[in-house]
Amino acid sequence: MSRYHPAVIAGVSIAAVYGIYIIYTVASVDSGTRLRRSNAVRRSRRVHQLQGMGGAAEPPADELANTEVSVTADEDHSQGLKALLYHIAEDNAKRKGFQHRGIFCEGCGMLPIRSVRYHCLNCADYDLCSTCEATTQHPITHVFAKIKIPLPVLSQPSKPLEPWYPGKLTHFPWPPSPQDIQALSQSLQVKEHDIFAWWEQFHCLANAELVRLDGSRRTAINRRAFDFAMTSHRWHGRPPSVHLYDRMFAFYDSDSKGAILFDDFSRGMAYIRGGNRFRSLEPALRGYDIDNDGYLEPADFLRMFRAKYLLDSQITADLIEMAAEAHTKTSSDMIKSSQPLSALFHEDDVPPGATRPLHGKAESVHHDLEPLPGIRTIIVDSDDPQRASPDQQRPATTHRAASEDEVTPSETDRSRAGATGLDIDLDKLDEDDMRMLGIIDDDCVARTAESATTSDLMWHVLEEGFEKMLDPIFAGVEANDEGVVRMSFEEVTEKASEDEEMRGLITSWLQYASF
């Protein structure tokens, strides 16, 4: 036993030291925890005592603040900033991975352009990188396309598009001075940055120069550029309502000089889109006064409402046509794809079919269809299909490339061909002769007349409503010697000033005059 005595003593000593270490460690942790708890409790008691004694005294905020929570909030804030920086760096690295092969920047000469590429749609070959796009000088009337995914080298756009703005590159007007901008801002009661934005917009629309009496030249917008900017490319020829366009141009060209200067442009934009929008009805009422005599009559309002109705009808027809084209394009792409034809109608509700008559079946008490007595439920090959009732017979289906109407020429086509073969001069024929020969299609004429009649009928209904809305304004006004009821601008403004609906109706035609 004496041989193991030193080993036993050493083991007991190590165990005792380890036990003492564990005891002191747990005691320190418990004491630290209890210390924070006791401090929190004492603080709450101190606050309660102070409030009980004085009622208004409060301890400093730093004593009540939770240090651990504040540290955690700071750490979360820093972690959020780090995550944002990492996200920006990662996104930048991904953008740098896109390389537009064979395309170099016209500004800095980068080859190839990395990240986003800006291609000018109005130039044959002009590209900029994301850095030079914001600093390089380029015609303001040109439009850039933002290309993120690189295009193949052989499929690069090479045909420039027509400019979307009517402004001419040969007329580069100098921007107004800060003094002029400040003067316009004060007179029109708009902000200076709005004046500068309107100048940029005016720059894209101006296409002419106006020589004043003192010999100075001013950049202006003529009627041609105005119509170009205010019409759609779908409208071939003149706009649907010339009268409305005449009044919109006269709204800006208040002094009838035949062109719109920047002062006129700013004045009109401030009235339509400024802070004091439609403050006075006089500029809007001048659009109804065609003869510029300062008086208005119901016919002047109805003429403007008719012009606005025609323009609204044209815009509605364009929207329907664009929706039909988009639907046709989608259907064509789906038909050419590998999807079945039923995929075209996945978003449409299938209308319920008409109930078919029951032949040889009746509904039982359990709402089941059962064959009638004497009706065979199995059809054999010996049955003659001719014995079936006409209702049970189905029309024979034939597969043809086209219908008879498509293959056989119509009577109109044959008549036109016959008239041409007989060397008949169509210009010398009157309407009855052309109808007898079948050259005039009565059905087509009837459809056109029906459409025009429907449009006129809709306008007559609207006209009656407009007349009822105008009755409160012209009520009690005596007719002049010519039997016409007329009112001045001041009288109309006085009667319509308290009616918001009437004010909106009077200024409604200016919604299309805004650039």
C-alpha positions in Angstrom: 0.0 0.0 0.0 2.9 2.3 0.6 3.9 2.0 -3.1 0.6 3.7 -4.1 0.6 6.4 -1.3 2.2 9.2 -3.4 -0.1 8.6 -6.4 -3.2 8.7 -4.2 -2.1 12.0 -2.6 -1.5 13.5 -6.0 -4.9 12.5 -7.3 -6.7 13.8 -4.3 -4.8 17.1 -4.6 -5.8 17.6 -8.3 -9.4 16.8 -7.6 -9.5 19.3 -4.7 -8.0 22.0 -6.8 -10.4 21.3 -9.7 -13.4 21.4 -7.3 -12.3 24.7 -5.7 -12.0 26.2 -9.3 -15.5 25.1 -10.2 -17.0 26.4 -7.0 -15.4 29.9 -7.4 -16.4 30.1 -11.1 -20.1 29.4 -10.4 -20.0 31.8 -7.4 -18.6 34.6 -9.5 -21.2 34.0 -12.3 -24.1 34.0 -9.8 -22.8 37.1 -8.0 -22.4 38.9 -11.3 -26.0 38.0 -12.3 -27.4 38.9 -9.0 -25.5 42.2 -9.1 -27.2 43.3 -12.3 -30.6 42.2 -11.0 -30.1 44.1 -7.7 -29.0 47.2 -9.6 -32.1 47.1 -11.8 -34.3 46.7 -8.8 -32.7 49.5 -6.9 -33.0 51.8 -9.9 -36.7 51.1 -10.1 -37.1 51.8 -6.4 -35.2 55.0 -6.6 -37.3 56.2 -9.5 -40.5 55.3 -7.6 -39.2 57.1 -4.5 -38.3 60.2 -6.5 -41.6 60.3 -8.3 -43.4 59.8 -5.0 -41.5 62.7 -3.4 -41.3 65.3 -6.1 -43.6 63.9 -8.8 -41.6 65.5 -11.6 -38.1 64.4 -11.1 -36.8 61.7 -13.4 -33.4 59.9 -13.3 -31.0 60.4 -16.2 -31.6 58.5 -19.3 -28.2 56.8 -19.2 -29.0 55.2 -15.9 -32.2 53.6 -17.2 -30.6 52.5 -20.5 -29.9 48.9 -21.0 -26.3 48.7 -22.0 -26.5 45.2 -23.5 -29.5 46.2 -25.7 -27.7 49.3 -26.9 -24.7 47.4 -27.8 -26.8 44.9 -29.7 -28.5 47.7 -31.6 -25.2 49.1 -32.6 -24.0 45.7 -33.7 -27.2 45.2 -35.8 -26.7 48.6 -37.4 -23.2 47.9 -38.3 -24.1 44.5 -39.6 -26.8 46.1 -41.8 -24.2 48.5 -43.2 -21.8 45.7 -43.9 -24.5 43.7 -45.6 -25.4 46.7 -47.8 -21.7 47.2 -48.7 -21.3 43.5 -49.5 -24.5 43.5 -51.6 -23.3 46.6 -53.6 -19.9 45.0 -54.1 -21.5 41.7 -55.2 -23.9 43.4 -57.6 -21.0 45.5 -59.0 -19.0 42.3 -59.6 -21.9 40.7 -61.3 -22.4 43.7 -63.5 -18.7 43.7 -64.5 -19.2 40.1 -65.6 -21.4 41.3 -68.5 -19.1 42.2 -71.4 -20.4 43.6 -74.7 -17.9 42.1 -77.1 -17.0 44.3 -80.1 -18.6 47.4 -78.6 -16.5 50.3 -77.4 -17.6 53.5 -75.6 -17.6 56.7 -77.6 -16.8 58.7 -74.5 -13.9 57.0 -72.8 -13.0 54.3 -75.4 -13.6 51.3 -73.1 -13.4 48.1 -75.2 -15.4 46.1 -74.5 -18.1 47.9 -72.6 -18.7 46.2 -69.2 -21.9 46.3 -67.1 -24.7 48.4 -68.7 -24.5 49.6 -72.3 -26.4 52.6 -73.6 -27.1 52.5 -77.3 -28.4 55.5 -79.2 -31.6 54.6 -81.1 -31.3 57.6 -83.4 -27.7 57.1 -84.5 -26.3 54.3 -86.7 -23.6 53.3 -84.3 -23.2 55.2 -81.0 -22.7 53.5 -77.6 -21.7 54.8 -74.1 -20.9 53.1 -70.9 -22.7 53.8 -67.7 -20.2 56.3 -66.5 -20.0 58.4 -69.8 -23.8 58.3 -70.3 -24.3 60.9 -67.6 -21.4 63.2 -68.7 -21.0 62.9 -72.4 -22.7 65.6 -74.5 -25.1 64.2 -77.1 -28.1 65.7 -79.0 -30.8 66.0 -76.4 -33.4 64.9 -78.9 -31.8 61.4 -79.2 -33.1 58.5 -77.1 -30.8 55.9 -75.5 -31.7 52.3 -74.9 -30.4 50.6 -71.8 -28.9 47.2 -72.7 -27.9 45.0 -69.8 -27.6 41.5 -71.4 -25.1 41.6 -74.2 -26.3 41.0 -77.7 -24.6 38.7 -80.2 -22.1 40.4 -82.4 -24.0 39.7 -85.6 -27.4 40.9 -84.3 -26.5 44.4 -83.3 -29.1 47.1 -84.2 -27.9 48.9 -87.3 -30.9 50.9 -88.5 -31.5 54.1 -86.7 -35.0 55.1 -85.8 -36.7 58.4 -86.6 -36.4 61.0 -83.8 -39.3 61.1 -81.4 -38.9 64.8 -80.9 -39.5 67.4 -83.6 -36.7 69.6 -82.5 -34.0 70.5 -85.1 -30.4 70.0 -84.3 -29.5 73.1 -86.3 -31.2 75.3 -83.7 -29.3 75.1 -80.4 -30.7 77.9 -78.4 -28.8 79.3 -75.5 -30.4 78.5 -72.1 -32.0 81.5 -70.3 -29.8 83.3 -67.8 -30.3 82.8 -64.1 -31.8 86.3 -64.0 -34.4 85.4 -66.6 -35.2 82.1 -64.8 -35.7 83.9 -61.5 -37.9 86.5 -63.1 -40.1 83.9 -64.7 -40.2 81.9 -61.5 -41.5 85.0 -59.6 -44.0 86.1 -62.3 -45.5 82.6 -62.8 -45.1 81.6 -59.1 -43.4 78.3 -59.8 -40.0 76.9 -58.7 -36.9 77.6 -60.6 -36.1 74.0 -61.3 -39.5 73.6 -62.9 -38.5 76.5 -65.3 -35.2 74.7 -66.2 -37.1 71.4 -66.8 -39.5 73.2 -69.1 -36.6 74.7 -71.0 -35.1 71.3 -71.6 -38.5 70.1 -72.9 -38.9 73.2 -75.0 -35.4 72.6 -76.5 -36.6 69.2 -77.7 -39.6 70.6 -79.4 -38.3 73.9 -80.9 -37.6 73.6 -84.7 -37.8 77.2 -86.0 -36.4 80.7 -85.4 -38.5 83.8 -85.0 -36.9 87.1 -86.1 -38.2 90.0 -84.0 -38.5 93.6 -85.0 -35.2 94.5 -83.2 -33.3 91.9 -85.3 -32.9 89.4 -82.5 -33.6 85.7 -83.2 -35.7 83.6 -80.8 -36.1 79.8 -80.9 -39.7 78.9 -81.3 -42.2 76.0 -81.9 -44.2 76.4 -85.1 -47.5 74.8 -86.0 -45.9 71.8 -87.8 -43.8 70.8 -84.8 -46.8 71.4 -82.5 -49.0 69.0 -84.5 -46.1 66.4 -84.7 -45.7 66.5 -80.9 -49.5 66.3 -80.2 -50.4 63.5 -82.7 -49.9 59.8 -82.7 -48.0 57.9 -85.4 -51.1 55.8 -86.0 -53.0 58.8 -87.3 -52.3 59.2 -91.0 -52.9 62.7 -92.2 -54.5 65.4 -90.2 -55.6 64.9 -86.5 -59.2 63.9 -86.0 -60.2 67.3 -84.5 -58.6 70.2 -86.3 -60.6 72.7 -84.3 -59.3 71.4 -81.0 -55.7 71.6 -82.2 -56.3 75.2 -83.4 -57.5 76.2 -80.0 -54.6 74.4 -78.2 -52.1 76.2 -80.4 -53.8 79.5 -79.8 -53.7 78.8 -76.0 -49.9 79.0 -76.1 -49.7 81.6 -78.9 -51.7 84.2 -77.1 -50.5 87.1 -79.3 -51.2 85.3 -82.6 -47.6 85.6 -83.9 -47.7 82.1 -85.5 -45.0 80.5 -83.2 -44.6 79.6 -79.5 -41.7 81.2 -77.7 -40.3 79.9 -74.4 -42.2 82.6 -72.5 -45.4 81.5 -74.0 -44.5 77.9 -73.4 -43.7 78.5 -69.7 -46.9 80.5 -69.2 -49.1 77.8 -70.6 -47.3 75.0 -68.6 -47.7 77.0 -65.4 -51.4 77.4 -66.0 -51.9 73.7 -66.7 -49.4 72.1 -64.3 -48.2 74.8 -61.9 -49.0 75.3 -58.3 -51.9 77.6 -59.0 -53.5 75.3 -61.5 -56.6 76.7 -63.2 -56.6 79.6 -60.8 -58.5 81.7 -63.3 -61.0 80.5 -65.9 -60.2 83.2 -68.4 -57.4 81.4 -70.3 -59.6 78.3 -70.6 -62.6 80.4 -71.7 -60.5 82.1 -74.4 -60.3 78.7 -76.1 -64.0 78.7 -76.7 -64.0 82.2 -78.1 -63.2 81.7 -81.8 -64.0 85.2 -83.0 -62.1 86.8 -80.1 -64.9 89.2 -79.2 -64.9 88.4 -75.5 -68.4 86.8 -75.5 -69.5 83.2 -75.4 -72.6 81.4 -76.4 -73.8 77.8 -76.0 -72.8 76.9 -79.5 -69.2 77.8 -78.7 -69.1 75.3 -75.8 -70.8 72.6 -77.9 -68.4 73.0 -80.7 -65.4 72.5 -78.4 -67.1 69.5 -76.7 -67.8 68.0 -80.1 -64.1 68.3 -81.0 -63.0 66.7 -77.7 -65.5 63.9 -78.3 -63.9 63.1 -81.7 -60.4 63.1 -80.2 -61.6 60.8 -77.3 -63.2 58.5 -79.8 -60.0 58.3 -81.8 -57.9 57.6 -78.7 -60.3 54.9 -77.6 -60.2 53.3 -81.1 -56.4 53.3 -80.9 -56.4 51.6 -77.5 -58.7 48.9 -78.8 -56.6 48.4 -81.9 -53.4 48.1 -79.8 -55.0 45.6 -77.5 -56.2 43.5 -80.5 -52.7 43.6 -82.0 -51.2 42.5 -78.8 -53.7 39.7 -78.4 -53.1 38.6 -82.0 -49.3 38.7 -81.5 -49.6 36.5 -78.4 -51.9 34.1 -80.1 -49.7 33.8 -83.1 -46.6 33.1 -81.0 -48.5 30.5 -79.0 -49.8 28.8 -82.2 -46.3 28.6 -83.6 -45.0 27.1 -80.4 -45.3 23.5 -79.2 -48.3 24.2 -76.9 -51.7 22.9 -77.8 -54.4 25.2 -79.2 -56.3 24.9 -76.0 -53.6 27.0 -74.2 -55.0 30.1 -76.0 -58.1 29.9 -73.8 -56.6 29.2 -70.5 -57.5 32.6 -69.2 -61.0 32.8 -70.8 -64.1 31.4 -69.2 -65.8 28.8 -71.4 -69.4 29.9 -71.8 -72.0 27.3 -70.9 -73.4 25.5 -73.9 -77.1 25.4 -74.7 -79.1 22.5 -73.3 -79.6 19.8 -75.9 -82.9 17.9 -76.2 -82.8 14.4 -74.9 -83.5 11.8 -77.6 -84.5 8.4 -76.3 -83.7 9.1 -72.7 -85.6 10.4 -69.7 -84.6 11.5 -66.2 -85.4 9.0 -63.5 -86.4 9.7 -59.9 -82.8 9.6 -58.9 -81.9 12.3 -61.6 -80.2 9.8 -63.8 -80.7 9.6 -67.6 -82.2 6.2 -68.5 -83.2 5.0 -72.0 -86.9 4.8 -72.7 -88.6 1.5 -73.2 -88.2 0.2 -76.7 -85.0 2.2 -77.4 -81.9 0.1 -78.1 -78.8 1.0 -76.2 -76.4 -0.8 -78.5 -76.0 0.3 -82.1 -75.1 -2.4 -84.5 -73.6 -2.1 -88.0 -76.8 -3.1 -89.7 -78.6 0.0 -88.5 -79.4 2.4 -91.4 -78.3 5.9 -90.6 -81.0 7.2 -92.9 -83.7 6.0 -90.5 -82.5 8.3 -87.8 -84.5 11.4 -87.1 -83.4 14.7 -88.6 -82.5 15.9 -85.1 -80.3 12.9 -84.5 -78.4 13.2 -87.7 -75.2 15.2 -87.6 -74.1 17.1 -90.6 -71.3 15.6 -92.5 -67.9 17.1 -91.9 -65.7 17.8 -94.8 -62.1 19.0 -94.6 -61.4 21.6 -97.2 -58.6 24.1 -97.6 -61.1 27.0 -97.9 -64.8 27.6 -98.0 -66.8 28.3 -101.1 -66.8 32.0 -100.3 -63.1 32.0 -100.3 -62.6 29.9 -103.5 -65.5 31.3 -105.5 -65.2 34.9 -106.4 -68.0 37.1 -105.1 -70.5 38.8 -107.2 -68.8 42.2 -106.7 -65.5 40.8 -107.9 -67.1 39.3 -111.0 -68.9 42.5 -111.7 -65.7 44.5 -111.4 -63.8 42.0 -113.6 -66.6 42.1 -116.2 -66.7 45.9 -116.2 -63.0 46.0 -116.7 -63.2 43.4 -119.4 -65.8 45.3 -121.3 -63.7 48.5 -121.1 -66.3 50.4 -119.1 -65.1 53.7 -117.8 -66.0 53.6 -114.1 -65.5 57.3 -113.7 -68.4 58.0 -116.0 -70.8 55.8 -114.2 -73.2 57.2 -111.7 -74.1 55.6 -108.4 -77.1 53.7 -109.7 -75.2 52.2 -112.6 -72.4 51.1 -110.4 -74.9 49.5 -108.0 -76.6 47.7 -110.9 -73.2 46.3 -112.1 -72.4 45.2 -108.5 -69.4 47.5 -108.2 -70.9 49.2 -105.1 -71.4 46.8 -102.2 -74.6 47.8 -100.5 -73.7 45.7 -97.4 -70.4 47.5 -97.0 -72.1 50.9 -97.5 -74.8 49.9 -94.9 -72.2 48.9 -92.4 -70.3 52.2 -92.8 -73.5 54.2 -92.6 -74.5 52.2 -89.5 -71.2 53.0 -87.8 -71.6 56.7 -88.6 -75.2 56.7 -87.4 -74.1 55.1 -84.1 -71.4 57.7 -83.6 -73.9 60.5 -84.4 -76.4 59.0 -82.1 -73.9 58.8 -79.2 -73.0 62.4 -79.8 -76.6 63.5 -79.8 -77.1 61.9 -76.4 -73.9 63.6 -75.1 -75.0 66.9 -76.6 -78.3 66.8 -74.7 -76.4 66.2 -71.5 -74.0 69.1 -72.2 -76.9 71.4 -72.9 -78.5 70.5 -69.5 -75.2 71.2 -67.8 -74.9 74.6 -69.5 -78.5 75.6 -68.7 -77.6 76.9 -65.2 -75.0 79.2 -66.7 -77.1 80.8 -69.4 -80.3 80.7 -67.4 -81.9 84.1 -67.1 -79.7 85.7 -69.8 -81.7 87.7 -72.4 -81.0 87.2 -76.1 -79.6 90.1 -78.1 -81.2 91.6 -81.2 -80.0 88.6 -83.3 -81.7 86.2 -80.9 -78.4 84.8 -79.6 -77.8 84.3 -75.9 -74.3 85.6 -75.1 -72.3 86.1 -71.9 -68.9 87.7 -71.2 -65.9 85.9 -69.6 -66.6 87.7 -66.3 -70.2 86.6 -66.2 -69.3 82.9 -67.0 -66.5 82.9 -64.4 -68.8 84.4 -61.8 -71.5 81.7 -62.3 -69.0 78.8 -62.6 -66.7 79.8 -59.8 -68.7 78.0 -57.1 -69.4 74.9 -59.2 -66.4 72.5 -59.2 -68.1 70.2 -61.7 -68.6 73.1 -64.1 -65.1 74.3 -63.7 -63.8 70.8 -64.5 -66.0 70.7 -67.6 -64.8 74.1 -68.8 -61.1 73.2 -68.4 -61.4 69.6 -69.6 -60.2 70.4 -73.1 -56.8 71.5 -71.8 -55.9 68.0 -70.6 -54.6 67.3 -74.2 -52.7 70.6 -74.4 -50.1 69.6 -71.8 -46.7 68.6 -73.1 
